[in-house]
Amino acid sequence: MRYRRLRVQDLLREEISLIVQRELQDPGLGFITIVEVKMSEDLKTGKVYISIYGDEEEQRSALDALKRSKGYIKFLLGKRITLRYIPDLTFLLDDTLERVQRIEEIFKKEADENKD
């Protein structure tokens, strides 16, 4: 079952990315990258992690636009892929890059303090 879930996650990531790039015409979207999709064990719910280029206001605006378009995205997924259930999607901001930068700054600061 794990292998099937991984395949479905990859398929959904690719298809959602194509839908966001080509099908959605919302001006509030901006530059969005679908980073990862994590599915539940029963494949009925999925968390879509996205990275949005821009400041905090642009990120919030794009996330709201995606949440508004969730039904349409599910409709298009249903036409493109064959699954028993099209999963309920939740869009979340991926803040991995920001966390890595904060950790690097802490390490750099600690290294500078230890030099003295």
C-alpha positions as CSV (number, residue, x, y, z in Angstrom):
1,M,0.0,0.0,0.0
2,R,2.9,2.4,0.7
3,Y,4.2,2.1,-2.9
4,R,0.7,3.0,-4.2
5,R,0.5,6.0,-1.9
6,L,3.9,7.3,-3.1
7,R,2.8,6.9,-6.8
8,V,-0.4,8.8,-6.1
9,Q,1.5,11.5,-4.3
10,D,3.8,12.0,-7.2
11,L,1.0,11.9,-9.8
12,L,-1.0,14.5,-7.8
13,R,2.0,16.8,-7.4
14,E,2.6,16.8,-11.2
15,E,-1.0,17.2,-12.1
16,I,-1.7,20.0,-9.6
17,S,1.4,21.8,-10.8
18,L,0.2,21.6,-14.4
19,I,-3.3,22.8,-13.4
20,V,-1.9,25.8,-11.4
21,Q,0.4,26.8,-14.2
22,R,-1.9,26.4,-17.1
23,E,-5.5,26.3,-16.1
24,L,-6.0,28.8,-13.3
25,Q,-6.4,32.4,-14.4
26,D,-6.5,34.0,-11.0
27,P,-4.3,37.1,-10.9
28,G,-3.7,36.7,-7.2
29,L,-1.7,33.5,-7.7
30,G,1.7,34.8,-8.6
31,F,4.7,32.5,-8.9
32,I,3.8,29.2,-7.2
33,T,5.8,25.9,-6.9
34,I,4.2,22.7,-5.8
35,V,6.8,21.3,-3.5
36,E,5.3,18.1,-2.2
37,V,2.0,16.3,-1.7
38,K,1.5,14.0,1.3
39,M,-1.5,11.7,1.3
40,S,-3.2,9.9,4.2
41,E,-3.1,6.1,4.3
42,D,-6.6,5.8,2.9
43,L,-5.8,8.2,0.0
44,K,-8.8,10.4,0.9
45,T,-7.0,13.5,2.1
46,G,-3.9,15.2,0.9
47,K,-1.7,18.1,2.1
48,V,-0.3,20.1,-0.8
49,Y,2.9,22.0,0.3
50,I,3.5,25.0,-1.8
51,S,6.3,27.6,-2.1
52,I,5.3,31.1,-3.2
53,Y,7.8,33.7,-4.4
54,G,7.1,37.0,-2.8
55,D,6.6,38.8,0.4
56,E,4.2,37.8,3.2
57,E,1.2,39.6,1.7
58,E,1.7,38.0,-1.8
59,Q,2.0,34.6,-0.1
60,R,-1.2,35.1,1.8
61,S,-3.0,36.3,-1.3
62,A,-1.8,33.3,-3.4
63,L,-2.8,30.9,-0.6
64,D,-6.3,32.4,-0.4
65,A,-6.6,32.1,-4.2
66,L,-5.6,28.4,-4.1
67,K,-8.1,27.8,-1.4
68,R,-10.9,29.5,-3.4
69,S,-9.9,27.3,-6.4
70,K,-9.8,24.0,-4.5
71,G,-13.1,22.7,-5.9
72,Y,-12.1,23.5,-9.5
73,I,-8.7,21.9,-9.0
74,K,-10.5,18.7,-7.7
75,F,-12.8,18.8,-10.7
76,L,-9.9,19.0,-13.1
77,L,-8.0,16.2,-11.2
78,G,-11.1,14.0,-11.6
79,K,-11.0,14.5,-15.3
80,R,-7.3,13.9,-15.6
81,I,-6.6,10.9,-13.3
82,T,-8.4,7.8,-12.5
83,L,-8.9,7.3,-8.7
84,R,-11.8,5.9,-6.8
85,Y,-11.8,9.0,-4.7
86,I,-10.4,12.4,-5.6
87,P,-8.7,13.4,-2.3
88,D,-9.8,16.4,-0.3
89,L,-6.9,18.8,-0.6
90,T,-5.4,21.2,1.9
91,F,-2.9,23.8,0.7
92,L,-0.1,24.7,3.1
93,L,2.9,27.0,2.8
94,D,6.2,25.2,2.8
95,D,8.6,27.1,5.1
96,T,11.5,24.6,4.9
97,L,13.8,27.1,3.1
98,E,13.1,29.8,5.7
99,R,13.9,27.3,8.6
100,V,17.1,26.3,6.9
101,Q,18.2,29.9,6.6
102,R,17.4,30.6,10.2
103,I,19.5,27.6,11.3
104,E,22.4,28.6,9.1
105,E,22.3,32.1,10.6
106,I,22.4,30.6,14.1
107,F,25.4,28.4,13.2
108,K,27.2,31.3,11.6
109,K,26.6,33.5,14.6
110,E,27.8,30.8,17.0
111,A,30.9,30.2,14.8
112,D,31.7,33.9,14.8
113,E,31.4,34.1,18.6
114,N,33.6,31.0,19.1
115,K,36.3,32.6,16.9
116,D,36.8,35.5,19.3
